Amino acid sequence: MKFLRLFLCASLALSPLLLSTAAKATEQLFGDYVVHYNAFNSTFLLPNVAKAYGIERSPTLGLINTSVLKNGKPVKADVVVESANLMAQKKNLNTWLVDEGDAMYYLSSFKFTHDELLHFTITVQPEGSQMKETVTFSQKFYKDE
């Protein structure tokens, strides 16, 4: 199932074009590690791709894609993702690993309402490392009709 990987890689590359200028960059360097991340509406996935990976497509369901690389190669990590709305109501997001051998990424799902600004905190601790780093960003989401 390379379709999802192709979509996620393309979305990481295009995310600066898709996000508002207020959004932070989609990668951060932490020592020898690079954390890539982006968020998008689940309806951006083609129906057959979403079905193959067991991902619900919904106009009010978003996904965060996070990957951790060391020397250009994917590494396993503890990835914890939290969202908060403008009223500071926080939610720990369900996060799961997709391991395709030469590609590894973590997906997190979340619900949103139309025209909602959400703040995200991604905490990453690469396997076998004492380093624990945090990425934060905000993004507005719109219900896909």
Phi, psi and omega per residue, in radians:
M1 nan 1.319 -3.121
K2 -1.488 -0.129 -3.114
F3 -1.063 -0.805 -3.120
L4 -1.132 -0.737 3.123
R5 -1.062 -0.760 3.120
L6 -1.083 -0.748 3.115
F7 -1.106 -0.822 -3.092
L8 -1.144 -0.685 3.086
C9 -1.126 -0.755 3.118
A10 -1.135 -0.684 -3.132
S11 -1.189 -0.590 3.056
L12 -1.136 -0.709 -3.128
A13 -1.207 -0.636 -3.075
L14 -1.617 -0.147 -3.029
S15 -0.972 -0.601 3.078
P16 -1.079 -0.475 3.108
L17 -1.403 -0.475 -3.073
L18 -1.534 -0.449 -3.060
L19 -1.609 2.726 3.060
S20 -1.163 2.809 -3.125
T21 -1.166 -0.289 3.126
A22 -1.346 -0.297 -3.125
A23 -1.270 2.585 3.130
K24 -1.349 2.930 3.112
A25 -1.006 2.809 -3.068
T26 -1.734 0.268 3.000
E27 -2.622 2.583 3.076
Q28 -2.390 2.441 -3.140
L29 -1.689 2.271 3.088
F30 -2.285 1.646 -3.112
G31 1.074 -2.155 3.139
D32 -1.453 -0.043 -3.044
Y33 -1.886 2.574 3.018
V34 -2.145 2.240 3.087
V35 -1.854 2.110 3.057
H36 -1.808 2.476 3.139
Y37 -2.707 2.652 2.967
N38 -2.835 2.838 -3.128
A39 -2.248 2.522 -3.112
F40 -2.745 2.853 3.095
N41 -1.288 2.408 -3.106
S42 -1.100 -0.354 3.126
T43 -1.273 -0.158 3.045
F44 -1.202 -0.399 3.097
L45 -1.332 2.452 3.034
L46 -1.143 2.537 -3.103
P47 -0.945 -0.732 -3.107
N48 -1.206 -0.570 3.104
V49 -1.223 -0.806 3.122
A50 -1.048 -0.751 -3.141
K51 -1.111 -0.746 -3.119
A52 -1.077 -0.535 -3.114
Y53 -1.782 0.055 3.123
G54 1.206 0.562 -3.120
I55 -1.799 2.240 3.100
E56 -1.273 2.360 3.007
R57 -1.763 2.171 -3.118
S58 -2.633 2.520 3.131
P59 -1.106 -0.286 -3.124
T60 -2.129 0.458 3.092
L61 -2.092 2.199 3.110
G62 -1.935 2.863 3.095
L63 -2.290 2.542 2.973
I64 -2.003 2.301 3.099
N65 -1.892 2.139 3.131
T66 -2.223 2.331 3.027
S67 -2.323 2.611 -3.131
V68 -2.152 2.199 -3.118
L69 -2.137 2.556 2.989
K70 -2.304 2.160 -3.068
N71 0.925 0.675 3.086
G72 1.371 0.060 -3.119
K73 -2.030 2.478 -3.125
P74 -1.170 2.508 3.078
V75 -2.275 2.648 3.053
K76 -1.314 2.635 -3.124
A77 -2.730 2.771 2.905
D78 -1.423 2.087 -3.135
V79 -2.116 2.079 3.125
V80 -2.093 2.224 -3.093
V81 -2.124 2.337 3.132
E82 -2.238 2.466 3.046
S83 -2.029 2.712 3.066
A84 -2.510 2.420 3.091
N85 -1.608 -3.038 -3.094
L86 -1.197 -0.290 3.086
M87 -1.622 0.215 3.121
A88 1.116 0.414 3.035
Q89 -1.393 2.092 -3.039
K90 -1.789 2.597 3.072
K91 -2.437 2.340 2.968
N92 -1.434 2.240 -3.070
L93 -1.563 2.546 3.028
N94 -1.189 2.110 -3.098
T95 -2.190 2.367 3.132
W96 -2.424 2.689 -3.097
L97 -1.572 2.349 2.946
V98 -1.970 1.987 -3.084
D99 -2.007 1.935 3.122
E100 -1.893 0.399 3.129
G101 1.455 -1.374 -3.131
D102 -1.508 -0.063 3.056
A103 -2.401 2.427 -3.120
M104 -2.497 2.251 3.125
Y105 -2.630 2.823 -3.117
Y106 -1.993 2.311 3.087
L107 -1.943 2.454 3.094
S108 -2.265 2.375 -3.136
S109 -1.926 2.634 3.132
F110 -2.698 2.658 3.059
K111 -1.665 2.641 3.078
F112 -2.573 2.843 3.030
T113 -1.845 2.850 -3.093
H114 -1.033 2.365 3.074
D115 1.092 0.677 -3.109
E116 -1.803 2.302 3.051
L117 -1.627 2.171 3.116
L118 -2.080 2.549 3.094
H119 -1.912 2.303 -3.083
F120 -2.075 2.505 3.017
T121 -2.200 2.126 3.103
I122 -1.983 2.098 3.100
T123 -1.872 2.235 -3.046
V124 -2.183 2.261 2.999
Q125 -2.286 1.815 3.136
P126 -1.029 2.508 3.135
E127 -1.007 2.298 3.115
G128 1.378 0.142 -3.114
S129 -2.050 2.560 3.040
Q130 -1.467 -0.238 -3.108
M131 -1.191 2.295 3.065
K132 -2.303 2.022 -3.055
E133 -2.125 2.745 -3.097
T134 -2.197 2.362 3.051
V135 -2.011 2.356 3.060
T136 -2.221 2.514 3.041
F137 -2.785 2.832 3.111
S138 -2.203 2.594 3.131
Q139 -2.693 2.502 3.082
K140 -1.658 2.446 -3.120
F141 -2.108 2.550 -3.129
Y142 -2.190 2.412 3.100
K143 -1.111 2.239 3.128
D144 -1.500 2.070 -3.082
E145 -1.318 nan nan
